[in-house]
Amino acid sequence: MNVVLVEHADGAATDLSLQALALAADLGGEIHAVVIGPGGAAAAANVPAAVVHVAEHDALGAFAPDAWAAILCSTAERIGATAVVAPGSGRATDAMARAAVRLGEPLAANCVSITPGDPLVLTRVRWGGSLLEEARLHAGRALLTVAPHAVAAIEAGSPGSVQSFTPDLADVDLVVSVRDRVAPPAGGVSLADAKVVVTGGRGVGSAEGFVVVEELADLLGGAVGCSRAVTMSGWRPHTDQVGQTGNKIAPEIYIACGVSGATQHIAGAKGAKRILAVNTDPEAPIMSVADYAVIGDLHEVLPAVSAELRRRRG
Ligand SMILES: Cc1cc2nc3c(=O)[nH]c(=O)nc-3n(C[C@H](O)[C@H](O)[C@H](O)COP(=O)(O)OP(=O)(O)OC[C@H]3O[C@@H](n4cnc5c(N)ncnc54)[C@H](O)[C@@H]3O)c2cc1C
């Protein structure tokens, strides 16, 4: 028997969690799921697992990674799970690292395939996505996270049963928790959900230069992203950053403007179905991953595309 951490938002399991459930199926055996906190019971109704365990506790309104770790460890222990699988989100990875410390077991992060057996044979994404590693996991209880957007998500569906429980949480489990949230500007499309992402890199030249990137994103109903060179320059907030140390996104099309295409950047855009590069340099590394390219100055190309879109829409 194995257990999967299922994160939820707006009453439904997240896509990354459905990807984790899909990969966990390769372990064989019955799959249980754990959902945590307010809204968990509603989300559980569409989690396709044999049993969904819903952790309910007054203190779970805000994300607390040690509390999540405690819940994962106690649930795994209670049901005798041989593996604990989690989505590759920041929160789940944080909680799983803490669970690994509690259990004294290794954590295998960013898995993309599993061959059951003893030891488990895993394929993991390493080095910002530039390398696939085959690893053998020797552990009493396997702790795995699933690389974002590398595995097709399982369809949402009805669970066999849903069981609510109140986890036993100590004060120390709640010392680290989210105390405040800064909401993005209202009305925008989030990078995580956007079907179109228009990203600007150092080639944009300045914070003010992003006007042309924002305009195109707006016309396409998309979100604005940026590279780390941009966040390091203070032109955009880190919440806009795409890459190994930023957001991992999966839009239908990724329009990368003035971005060289460093492996650490592309690590965040690997889930994109198509990449369009706009760059003055035909030899830029991004050309090796781009499906389409426009060789030119983004400050000429983007306004021209935006003007044409506006003209066609009358
Ligand atoms: C541990 C680690 C983690 C990292 N994590 C990330 C991460 O999460 N995300 C990330 O992005 N980077 C990350 N980096 C940094 C990464 O290695 C690169 O330095 C960074 O992505 C470069 O950003 P850039 O492409 O915007 O800038 P540059 O590499 O300077 O590229 C600028 C590009 O713009 C083009 N250009 C210039 N002017 C124009 C113009 N007018 N029109 C069109 N094109 C133009 C140039 O030809 C060039 O290709 C990380 C690095 C490390 C070591």
The ligand as a Gaussian input file, in Angstrom:
#p B3LYP/6-31G(d) Opt

LIG

0 1
 C       21.832000      27.800000      -9.297000
 C       21.290000      28.695000     -10.393000
 C       19.924000      28.812000     -10.526000
 C       19.403000      29.626000     -11.533000
 N       18.038000      29.715000     -11.652000
 C       17.541000      30.445000     -12.678000
 C       16.130000      30.535000     -12.889000
 O       15.310000      29.984000     -12.135000
 N       15.693000      31.250000     -13.933000
 C       16.530000      31.908000     -14.800000
 O       16.054000      32.560000     -15.752000
 N       17.863000      31.845000     -14.613000
 C       18.393000      31.167000     -13.574000
 N       19.733000      31.153000     -13.385000
 C       20.564000      32.076000     -14.188000
 C       20.882000      31.568000     -15.582000
 O       22.038000      30.770000     -15.542000
 C       21.107000      32.738000     -16.559000
 O       22.124000      33.550000     -16.035000
 C       19.873000      33.598000     -16.798000
 O       18.772000      32.792000     -17.134000
 C       20.157000      34.576000     -17.931000
 O       19.064000      35.417000     -18.090000
 P       18.759000      36.051000     -19.524000
 O       18.569000      34.976000     -20.521000
 O       17.637000      37.007000     -19.318000
 O       20.051000      36.932000     -19.797000
 P       21.245000      36.721000     -20.796000
 O       21.850000      35.380000     -20.658000
 O       22.131000      37.897000     -20.636000
 O       20.563000      36.746000     -22.237000
 C       20.009000      37.896000     -22.805000
 C       19.567000      37.546000     -24.222000
 O       18.874000      38.633000     -24.773000
 C       19.238000      38.765000     -26.141000
 N       18.969000      40.177000     -26.493000
 C       19.649000      41.281000     -26.078000
 N       19.042000      42.390000     -26.553000
 C       17.956000      41.973000     -27.242000
 C       16.929000      42.665000     -27.944000
 N       16.867000      43.999000     -27.988000
 N       15.979000      41.910000     -28.562000
 C       15.998000      40.559000     -28.526000
 N       16.949000      39.867000     -27.866000
 C       17.918000      40.557000     -27.216000
 C       20.685000      38.364000     -26.182000
 O       21.042000      37.934000     -27.497000
 C       20.715000      37.220000     -25.174000
 O       20.460000      35.976000     -25.810000
 C       20.272000      30.341000     -12.388000
 C       21.641000      30.199000     -12.244000
 C       22.144000      29.399000     -11.256000
 C       23.652000      29.266000     -11.124000

